Amino acid sequence: MISISNLRKIYRMGEVEVRALDGVDLEVAAGDYLAIMGPSGSGKSTLMNLIGCLDSPTSGEYVLNGQPVSGLDDSDLAHIRNREIGFVFQTFNLLSRATALANVELPLIYARMPASERRRLAMDALERVGLGDRVKHQPNELSGGQRQRVAVARALVNKPSIILADEPTGNLDSKTSEEIMSLFNELNAAGNTIVLVTHEEDIAAHAHRTIRLLDGVIVDDQTRTAGGTRA
């Protein structure tokens, strides 16, 4: 599903060259559940932005579902984001004056889907995350965990190839964090490919595979076996 080869992202700040990614190779198969970890400045957010087509690499190859995306322009990247990728952010990124249903419908509006079909799919997505009884509630009428569930439903509604979650439990208490991670576990068990960025070991432990970045390169890549150990 994801094939990354020798990916580099270089930022120039005056005469200073910052190598945010410095030759990353990564393969992610359909149905994988991958956690990306690393200290601040390691390149994990840059890698997430490139996987999510929010930015373009300086060099290297990125192929998503058989389509090379490394050299696409902003319009083509936006199209792929809306069709292939569902985003879940730490800060939820919900429209404050819109209902849960309207928030989940947003990607379908961008896809120019008819209103009746939008509502049906948005309702199905909210039911899937356990919020079928909260469709008319606005974000300020929902708990933090419920708001993140709305964000997850929005990420799911287009039936994307990949769900990208950036610190999805960063604004939640420990109990609610576990509830959200249980939801991700269920989604992955149902066949969804999930890539998440986190700095918390207990959150990363939910993933089947963890890569660790340092100074723009992958320094560790471990897969959890059926017994729970890492190989």
C-alpha positions, 0 to 999 in steps of 0.5 A: 500500500505504501512504498517509500524509497530513499525519501528526503526532506530538506529545509533551508533556513538562511544558510542553514540546511535542516535534513528533516528526513535523510533517506527513509525506506519504508513499506506498509502493507494493507491492513498494517497498524504502524506506530511512528515514534521518536524525540522532538526533531526526529522527523516523525511529523515530517514523515507523517506529512509526506505520507499524508500528502500534506507536503512534498519530499525534496527527493526520493520516491513515495508510491501510494496504492500503486500511484507515484505521488512524490512529484504531484502538484498541490491540486493532485495531492489534495485529490489524493488526500480526500480520496485515499487518506483519513486524518485524525488530529490531536486537536480534533479540528472540528467546526465548532458551530457545526453538528457532528453529522455536518462535521463528518459530511465535510470530506463528502462535500469536497468530493461533491457527493449528493446530499442524501448520500452524504447524510447516509454515509455520515450517519453510518460512520457515526454509528460505527464509532458509537455516536449514532445518538449524538449526530445533532450535537455540536462539539461544545456539547460533546466530551473530549472522547466524543469529539475525537470519535467524531474526528475518527468518523470523519476520517472513515467516511470516505472509506480511505486507504489509510487512517493517519492519526497524529497524537490522537490521544494527546488531549485526552485523559488516560481512560478516554485515551484507552477508549479511543485506542480500543476503537482504533484496534477495532477499526484495524481488526476490521481491515483498516490500515492505520499509521499513528504518530505518538510519543507515548509507549503505551499508545504505541503498544497498541500497534502491531509494528513500531518504527523509531526515527532519530535525526531523520532516519529510521533507527529501529523497526520492530513487529509485535508477534502473536505473543506480544513480544517484538521481533 
